[in-house]
Structure formats: C-alpha cells, structure tokens
Amino acid sequence: MLPEDIILKPVLTEKGYDGIADKRYTFTVKRDANKTQIKIAVEKMFGVKVKSVNTVTQRGKLKRMGRNEGYTPTTKKAIVTLEEGSKAIEFFNTLS
C-alpha cells in the first residue's frame, strides 16, 4: 500500500494548529490502517522521524433530510508526534 493511500488529508482545526508548535500533526487516515502503517507513511511522505502515533475512530453522525435519515461516514484520525531532532512538516508551516 502506498503512503498516499493511507494518509488521506490533513485536519485543519484550532486544536490541530495548537499542536504544530509541539511538532504534533493531525491527519485523516484510511480506516483499516494501523499505527505502524501510519508511522511509515508519514516518514516516507514528509521525510521526518515519528515518535508516536495516536488514533481516534469517529463514528458517523445521524443526519436527516426531510423524512429520510442516514449516517455520515465513519472516519479515522491520526495524531502524529515527531521526534525532537526531526524537522517540521513544511505544509503546516506555510499555514501559520
């Protein structure tokens, strides 16, 4: 599996911006990816050293359109912390 298949997109929220100073970045990842696969994908894509990976699975929310109701898709987030000596991810630096 390619790194681009595992890491889908960055999560750009206020809480996510607070972690950039501590070299902690948040990504939406593929639901069946495990922590080891996420770590390897981030290291290959951005050329950094990953210290730890924490994951959160968010259940889809119930949405209604008139009489019809359904759930939004369930997603998985990964919070990636880089090692002290590692360089920062350039994509997030341009946002600050």
Secondary structure, 3 states (H helix, E strand, C coil): CCHHHHEEEECCCHHHHHHHCCCEEEEEECCCCCHHHHHHHHHHHHCCCEEEEEEEEECCCEEEECCEEEECCCEEEEEEEECCCCCCCHHHHCCC
